[in-house]
Amino acid sequence: MNEPRTVTVPTLDHGDVTVPEPDWCTGHGPFPEHRADLTHYGLEHRLTYNGAELFRLMLAQTPLAERASREVCGYVEQAGYTGSLDQGGLYDLAAALDAAADQLRAFADQHAALLAGGAQ
């Protein structure tokens, strides 16, 4: 049996911290200043409209959080898209949002399957 993967991350408040790393984790971004902020991030999905980013979506887990959930969740960032659209553009944006909603539902299904499989 394989040993669980671990990662060691430097923090300002606890020095180097070693934690189990889920198989889906693709990295940690900038190193956290505090141990409670250490976050595992999964593959990033970008939901777009005419090439402009609307949302970013990824799995995330903050295993040492003190005030937030430590569970695996879907992390969503809303982009700062702005635009002046004519009627056709508004319909196109609505269609892109429908497609984004479909992608969000598919991501939620994958998240449920990952959790049902006993992932960390």
Summary of the structure (lengths in Angstrom):
residues: 120
radius of gyration: 17.7
end to end distance: 16.2
largest distance: 59.2
contacts: 292
relative contact order: 0.16
helix: 28%
strand: 30%
